[in-house]
Structure formats: C-alpha cells, structure tokens
Amino acid sequence: MMYVANVGDCRLVLGELDPATSQVRARRVTRDHTATSHPEEAARLAELKVAVDEEGYHAGVLQVSRSIGDFSTKQALGESVILSTPELHSEALGPDTLFAIACSDGITCAMEDNTMVMLVCQYLNERLASGATNCAQHASRQLVQYAINVKGSDDNASAVVIVFTDLPPPPPLRPKRWRAAPATSSVPAANSKG
C-alpha cells in the first residue's frame, strides 16, 4: 500500500503494465488543487466568493487553491482561501505497478501523464542497457531536462522517480512530436585486392 499527501499542483503518476497490451500506461493518483481541474476546490472557492478568471487564477496571482508556501498571497487573500491542508490518497500497488513519478508543475504543464511515463520507460531502459546503477535518478534528471530543454518549461521543474521492480519496463511507444536522433551504422569495408 502506498500513501500520498499532496498540496497544490505537484502530481504523482504511476507507470503500470497493462497485461492485455504489454504496454505501460499512466495512472494519476493525485489531483491538482486548482479551480479548473478540481471541482471540490472550485466549489469551495465559489462559496468563499473568490473570483476565478478563465485561466483559473484567483486574485490574478495564483492558480492553486492549496499550497505549502505562498505566504504573502495567503495573507492577502486570507488563510481560508489558500489552504495548506493536504489531500490524502492510498493506493494498492500490484505486481503490474512498475514505478511512480512525483513531479512539480514545471513538468506537468509541459507534458501529459502518458508522455511522462513513456519517457521514464525510455530513460530506465537506457540506463539498464548500459549496466549502470541508479536508473531512477537518471530517469528523474532526464525528465526534468526534457521538460526544460525540449518542451521549454519555464516553471520550477523537479521530479523524483521511484522504481518498484528490478525488471526493466517494456520499450515505450514514442510520445507525440518525439524526434529520435538519426540512426547511424558503420559497416566495415570488405577487403578487396585491386
């Protein structure tokens, strides 16, 4: 059993093997605490008569309705608007649960959950193929670099990958707009007398 407490727009996503297709799929465990993605948070803000614009910002400053930090915004809006109380989740982990990704909004705003899972599969396989250790750390770093360098994320980008199995994940399908490096090969020239 895994227990998760989240506040704000950090996210936990599981990478699970689908036995029917042998593909790894994403399953989101947490919900972002924003008025646009969390109906209960939207209702709570409406009850407090907090105006939320079309992009989900309240007071034109902050999208999240729960946060550990943001003290100046909490003081300006009031402690009842921006809560620090976490939402609790419990998840049974089965034999098909391969890994978890805990990440900030600098990652989640840059890519979909399925893309994150496919990339982590790729990064774990890269590391395993080379015989290296600490594949989870490699996958975490690469996911952050992908969000910043490829997707152009300009928000705080952090990620932690937790691996639950010693077995390598199946090779992923490529995410949309993925550009693999061109394949190169060298074939030794045949010896010829001339």
C-alpha positions as CSV (number, residue, x, y, z in Angstrom):
1,M,0.0,0.0,0.0
2,M,1.3,3.5,-0.8
3,Y,0.1,6.6,1.0
4,V,0.3,10.0,-0.7
5,A,-0.4,13.5,0.7
6,N,-0.4,16.3,-1.9
7,V,-0.9,20.0,-1.8
8,G,-1.1,22.4,-4.9
9,D,-0.1,21.3,-8.4
10,C,2.6,18.7,-7.7
11,R,1.5,15.4,-9.0
12,L,2.1,11.7,-8.5
13,V,1.6,9.4,-11.5
14,L,2.1,5.6,-11.6
15,G,3.5,3.7,-14.5
16,E,1.6,0.4,-14.7
17,L,1.9,-2.5,-17.1
18,D,-1.3,-3.3,-19.0
19,P,-1.3,-7.1,-19.2
20,A,-3.6,-7.1,-22.2
21,T,-1.3,-5.0,-24.3
22,S,2.1,-5.3,-22.6
23,Q,2.3,-1.5,-22.7
24,V,3.0,0.8,-19.8
25,R,0.2,3.2,-19.1
26,A,-0.1,6.2,-16.8
27,R,-2.4,6.3,-13.8
28,R,-2.7,9.6,-12.0
29,V,-3.0,9.2,-8.2
30,T,-3.3,12.9,-7.1
31,R,-5.5,15.8,-8.3
32,D,-4.1,19.3,-8.9
33,H,-5.6,21.8,-6.4
34,T,-6.9,24.3,-9.0
35,A,-10.3,25.6,-9.6
36,T,-10.1,24.4,-13.3
37,S,-9.2,20.8,-12.5
38,H,-10.7,20.1,-9.1
39,P,-14.5,20.5,-8.8
40,E,-14.5,20.5,-5.0
41,E,-11.8,23.2,-4.9
42,A,-13.8,25.3,-7.4
43,A,-17.0,24.9,-5.2
44,R,-15.0,25.8,-2.1
45,L,-13.7,29.0,-3.7
46,A,-17.1,29.9,-5.1
47,E,-18.6,29.5,-1.6
48,L,-16.0,31.9,-0.3
49,K,-16.9,34.3,-3.1
50,V,-13.4,34.2,-4.6
51,A,-13.4,35.3,-8.2
52,V,-11.6,32.9,-10.5
53,D,-10.7,34.0,-14.1
54,E,-11.0,31.8,-17.2
55,E,-7.4,30.6,-16.8
56,G,-8.1,29.5,-13.2
57,Y,-6.2,32.4,-11.4
58,H,-7.8,33.9,-8.3
59,A,-6.8,37.5,-7.4
60,G,-4.9,37.4,-10.7
61,V,-1.9,35.9,-9.0
62,L,-2.2,32.2,-8.1
63,Q,-3.8,29.2,-9.7
64,V,-3.5,26.8,-6.9
65,S,-6.1,26.7,-4.1
66,R,-3.8,24.8,-1.7
67,S,-0.2,25.5,-1.1
68,I,2.6,24.9,1.4
69,G,4.2,28.3,0.6
70,D,2.9,31.4,-1.0
71,F,2.7,33.2,2.4
72,S,2.2,36.7,1.0
73,T,-0.7,35.6,-1.2
74,K,-2.3,33.7,1.8
75,Q,-2.0,36.8,3.9
76,A,-3.5,39.0,1.2
77,L,-6.4,36.6,0.4
78,G,-6.9,35.0,3.8
79,E,-5.9,31.6,5.2
80,S,-9.3,30.2,4.3
81,V,-8.7,30.8,0.5
82,I,-5.3,29.1,0.1
83,L,-5.3,26.1,2.3
84,S,-2.2,24.2,3.5
85,T,-4.2,21.0,4.3
86,P,-3.1,18.1,2.1
87,E,-5.4,15.8,0.3
88,L,-4.7,12.2,1.3
89,H,-4.7,9.2,-1.1
90,S,-4.0,5.5,-0.6
91,E,-3.1,3.2,-3.5
92,A,-2.7,-0.5,-3.6
93,L,0.5,-1.4,-5.5
94,G,0.2,-4.6,-7.5
95,P,2.7,-6.6,-9.5
96,D,2.0,-4.5,-12.6
97,T,3.0,-1.2,-10.8
98,L,6.4,-0.6,-12.2
99,F,7.3,2.9,-11.0
100,A,5.9,6.3,-9.7
101,I,6.7,9.8,-10.8
102,A,6.4,12.6,-8.3
103,C,6.8,15.9,-10.1
104,S,6.2,19.7,-9.9
105,D,4.1,21.8,-12.3
106,G,7.2,22.6,-14.4
107,I,6.9,19.1,-15.6
108,T,3.1,18.6,-15.7
109,C,2.5,21.8,-17.6
110,A,5.0,20.8,-20.2
111,M,3.7,17.3,-21.0
112,E,0.8,14.8,-20.5
113,D,1.0,12.0,-17.9
114,N,1.3,9.3,-20.7
115,T,4.3,11.2,-22.2
116,M,6.0,11.3,-18.8
117,V,5.5,7.6,-18.3
118,M,6.8,6.7,-21.8
119,L,9.9,8.9,-21.3
120,V,10.6,7.4,-17.9
121,C,10.4,3.9,-19.5
122,Q,12.8,5.0,-22.2
123,Y,15.3,6.5,-19.6
124,L,15.1,3.5,-17.4
125,N,15.8,1.2,-20.3
126,E,18.7,3.4,-21.5
127,R,20.3,3.1,-18.1
128,L,19.7,-0.7,-17.7
129,A,21.1,-1.4,-21.1
130,S,24.4,0.3,-20.2
131,G,24.6,-1.8,-16.9
132,A,24.5,1.4,-14.8
133,T,23.1,1.7,-11.4
134,N,20.6,4.2,-10.0
135,C,18.3,4.2,-13.0
136,A,15.7,6.1,-11.1
137,Q,18.0,9.1,-10.6
138,H,18.9,9.1,-14.3
139,A,15.2,9.0,-15.3
140,S,14.4,11.9,-12.9
141,R,17.2,14.0,-14.3
142,Q,16.3,13.3,-17.9
143,L,12.6,14.0,-17.4
144,V,13.5,17.4,-15.9
145,Q,15.9,18.1,-18.8
146,Y,13.3,17.1,-21.4
147,A,10.7,19.5,-19.8
148,I,13.2,22.4,-19.8
149,N,15.2,21.9,-23.0
150,V,12.7,20.2,-25.3
151,K,9.3,21.5,-24.1
152,G,10.5,24.9,-23.0
153,S,9.2,24.8,-19.4
154,D,10.0,28.0,-17.6
155,D,8.4,27.0,-14.3
156,N,10.1,25.2,-11.4
157,A,10.8,21.7,-12.8
158,S,11.6,18.9,-10.4
159,A,10.9,15.1,-10.5
160,V,11.5,12.0,-8.4
161,V,11.1,8.5,-10.0
162,I,10.6,5.6,-7.6
163,V,11.1,2.2,-9.1
164,F,9.2,-0.8,-7.6
165,T,10.7,-3.7,-9.6
166,D,14.0,-5.0,-10.7
167,L,12.6,-5.9,-14.1
168,P,13.1,-3.4,-17.0
169,P,9.9,-1.8,-18.3
170,P,8.9,-2.7,-21.9
171,P,10.2,-0.3,-24.5
172,P,7.8,2.6,-24.7
173,L,5.9,3.9,-27.7
174,R,7.3,7.2,-28.8
175,P,5.4,10.3,-27.5
176,K,3.9,12.6,-30.0
177,R,6.4,15.1,-31.5
178,W,9.3,12.9,-30.4
179,R,12.3,13.3,-32.7
180,A,14.7,10.5,-32.4
181,A,18.3,11.1,-33.4
182,P,19.0,9.7,-36.8
183,A,20.3,6.2,-36.8
184,T,23.8,5.7,-37.9
185,S,25.7,2.5,-38.5
186,S,29.0,1.6,-39.8
187,V,29.7,-1.4,-41.9
188,P,33.3,-2.4,-42.2
189,A,34.5,-2.3,-45.8
190,A,35.2,-5.6,-47.4
191,N,38.9,-6.3,-48.1
192,S,39.5,-6.3,-51.8
193,K,42.5,-6.7,-53.9
194,G,42.8,-4.3,-56.7
